[in-house]
Amino acid sequence: MTDTSTAATPVAPLPAVLGALQDPVRLEMVRRLSNAGTAQRCASLYDLINKSTATHHFKILREAGVTERLVIAGHTCQRLRREAVDEALPGLLASIIDAANRAAAHPTPAGPCHR
């Protein structure tokens, strides 16, 4: 079986990329893709949301040029377009992913009244 990918969208301007990454669900998807270092099956990139919501988030990331959709051995996967984003917006992705990894390692308590 051959592997296929959709045509890669050009990396969007900075405001659009930041808009795509500002959502916590999408940021976590990108963080997981980055940490994996390779294309991942879609279901491994999210928790606590349904498939149609995940599809919406993947579309936003893809339209911003941050990820691309692939079909590998019949499974739909996502791949981080690190090289393309780094070429268009040098250092942005590394900074955001580093911050997301630090936040994931030290989560803050939930709720508006924590000290």
PLY file of the C-alpha trace (Angstrom):
ply
format ascii 1.0
element vertex 115
property float x
property float y
property float z
element edge 114
property int vertex1
property int vertex2
end_header
0.00 0.00 0.00
1.36 3.43 -0.88
1.56 6.34 1.49
-0.08 9.58 0.41
-0.25 13.13 1.66
-2.41 16.09 0.82
-0.78 19.07 -0.86
1.01 21.12 1.78
-0.46 24.56 2.40
2.06 27.40 2.53
2.83 28.55 6.06
0.40 31.34 6.91
1.46 34.78 8.16
2.46 35.09 11.83
-0.97 36.18 13.17
-2.67 33.15 11.58
-0.05 30.71 12.91
-0.30 32.22 16.40
-4.09 32.04 16.14
-3.89 28.35 15.28
-1.54 27.65 18.18
-3.37 29.72 20.80
-6.02 27.08 21.39
-4.98 24.65 24.18
-6.22 21.57 22.27
-4.31 22.49 19.11
-1.22 23.44 21.08
-1.28 20.01 22.76
-1.65 18.31 19.36
1.42 20.17 18.07
3.34 19.45 21.27
2.66 15.73 20.93
3.64 15.75 17.25
6.86 17.56 18.03
7.79 15.23 20.88
7.04 12.16 18.75
9.36 13.41 16.01
7.44 11.64 13.25
3.95 11.44 11.77
1.35 10.17 14.23
-2.09 8.64 13.93
-4.69 11.29 14.58
-6.27 9.57 17.59
-2.96 9.64 19.49
-2.89 13.43 19.41
-5.93 14.29 21.52
-7.90 13.34 24.62
-11.34 14.31 25.89
-12.74 15.61 22.58
-14.75 13.80 19.95
-13.51 12.92 16.49
-15.42 15.69 14.69
-13.97 18.33 17.03
-10.49 16.91 16.50
-11.03 17.06 12.73
-11.90 20.75 13.06
-8.70 21.41 15.04
-6.58 19.49 12.51
-8.11 21.58 9.71
-7.14 24.84 11.43
-3.56 23.64 11.97
-3.35 22.43 8.36
-4.74 25.70 6.96
-2.12 27.63 8.97
0.55 25.44 7.37
1.66 23.99 10.71
0.72 20.36 9.98
-0.05 18.16 7.01
-2.37 15.18 6.67
-0.94 11.87 5.49
-2.35 8.43 4.85
0.16 5.79 5.91
-0.74 2.12 5.49
-4.40 3.09 5.35
-4.30 5.17 8.56
-4.85 8.92 8.62
-1.90 10.62 10.27
-0.66 14.13 10.96
2.88 15.41 10.54
4.37 18.60 11.95
5.80 20.80 9.19
8.68 21.97 11.37
11.09 22.78 8.52
8.52 24.84 6.61
7.43 26.76 9.72
11.05 27.34 10.77
11.87 28.68 7.32
8.90 31.07 7.35
9.01 32.00 11.05
12.46 31.13 12.46
12.48 30.01 16.09
8.74 30.42 16.63
7.79 26.76 16.82
10.73 25.81 19.05
9.89 28.59 21.53
6.21 27.71 21.67
6.83 23.97 22.00
9.45 24.51 24.72
6.95 26.62 26.67
4.21 24.01 26.14
6.51 21.22 27.36
7.37 23.22 30.49
3.68 23.88 31.14
2.82 20.19 30.65
5.55 19.17 33.10
4.27 21.59 35.77
0.50 22.00 35.39
-1.14 24.75 37.39
-4.14 24.06 39.62
-7.50 24.47 37.93
-9.85 27.25 38.84
-9.72 31.01 39.05
-8.81 31.23 42.76
-5.54 29.33 43.09
-2.56 30.82 44.94
0 1
1 2
2 3
3 4
4 5
5 6
6 7
7 8
8 9
9 10
10 11
11 12
12 13
13 14
14 15
15 16
16 17
17 18
18 19
19 20
20 21
21 22
22 23
23 24
24 25
25 26
26 27
27 28
28 29
29 30
30 31
31 32
32 33
33 34
34 35
35 36
36 37
37 38
38 39
39 40
40 41
41 42
42 43
43 44
44 45
45 46
46 47
47 48
48 49
49 50
50 51
51 52
52 53
53 54
54 55
55 56
56 57
57 58
58 59
59 60
60 61
61 62
62 63
63 64
64 65
65 66
66 67
67 68
68 69
69 70
70 71
71 72
72 73
73 74
74 75
75 76
76 77
77 78
78 79
79 80
80 81
81 82
82 83
83 84
84 85
85 86
86 87
87 88
88 89
89 90
90 91
91 92
92 93
93 94
94 95
95 96
96 97
97 98
98 99
99 100
100 101
101 102
102 103
103 104
104 105
105 106
106 107
107 108
108 109
109 110
110 111
111 112
112 113
113 114
